[in-house]
Amino acid sequence: MTGYTVTNPATGEILATYDTFTDSRIEDAVARADAAASTWASTPVADRAGVIRRIADLHRERVDELAAVIVKEMGKPIAAAVGEVEFAADIIEFYADNIERITADQPLEIVGEGTAVIRRAPLGALLGIMPWNFPAYQVARFAAPNLAIGNTIILKHAPQCPESSAMLEVIYSDAGLPDGAYVNVYATNEQAATIIADPRVHGVSVTGSERAGAAVAEIAGRNLKKVALELGGSDPFIVLSTDDLDEVVQSAVDARLDNNGQSCNGAKRFIIVDGLYEQFAERFVTALAAVSAEDPTQEDTVLGPLSSLAAAERLQAQVDGAVSQGATLLTGGTRDGAFFAPTVLADVTADMDVYREELFGPAAVVYRAADEDDAVAIANGTPFGLGSYLFTTDAEQAQRVADRIEAGMVYINLVLADSPELPFGGVKRSGTSRELGLLAADEFVNKKLIRTA
């Protein structure tokens, strides 16, 4: 059965196909991950750190090869693909550098005599279900903290990323992990459900759509398994005041076009206070209209194709639906195959579908806000709550509005500032967990109390 396919989104050409695993190969993968769990957990922390650091090194050594595959699989511009692999290496290295902090006992103040500590112990084998939009980065932020803790990894990547997932398995193996500590599986959704239900698997992490997250959470719940969800987002970009509107507009363009507009925490809704709206909208539309979707293999390409023809068709349907419901199309709204022109919608109201939807591609919605309160209301008026971006020259206002925004992350006066030490995650329908930073290592761990007289 063929289920994993590399289709070049720039051309539509099928480049390679891979058969999904048989049930017996899935069973072997789970057995290997389970068998490796005790070996890896008992490996001295310093030795685990050395292996994890070597994984980071191999990402850097093989960056060109891995980046080229990512371009083929999902159309990311080559410069961005190189940046993704390098960022994945930085994330992995962060956990090697901080493994002592992650695994150290946490003393507790107690009433009475004696001592008490929280000792963090691994759970065992975990399943990671990864998306296509960041083939290397997503894996790093799930696998690295859990390997540092001492868990082992079964990795089911998106069906359009079979080559990058295979390359990553080789990298993790070549770094010196014991057999089974990181295994890649080409699994169907049904086989993934079987893995989740297996008593040898102790948790599952999924990054993807609301639909995928809900399906995985339902299976995990039936089987009493810990689940971590990193789902969609429709992040607001709020402008209340600025001393440099051109710089803010450029930040808006950068935030919307990052990863071809296919980032769950990319700015998608641009909420501009009334006094700045006209100027911002004019400059924003002009800047986006000047960007064209180009060949992703070229070093100077800023915007490539969407990940697939189906993705472009979905975005087209959303934009067309918004216009049919009364939204104004300020620029774009057209596509050539999977290449989608930068698009801006205005006059979107709460009764339109697009008001609550996530636009996954280079399409933005601009909103006019009467004041701070109105801006916050618009920002919070969706089911999502992942990230957010706030621009203001008033420091007190910045902190006040940050407190009011219903999101897992607030970035004030900057964009594209993700970093290995900063936790990533959301609230509402955007997810239930945190990745990156030290918090990521607390998701799948037994926080064991040890009380001594």
Summary of the structure (lengths in Angstrom):
residues: 453
radius of gyration: 22.5
end to end distance: 59.7
largest distance: 72.5
contacts: 1642
relative contact order: 0.14
helix: 43%
strand: 22%
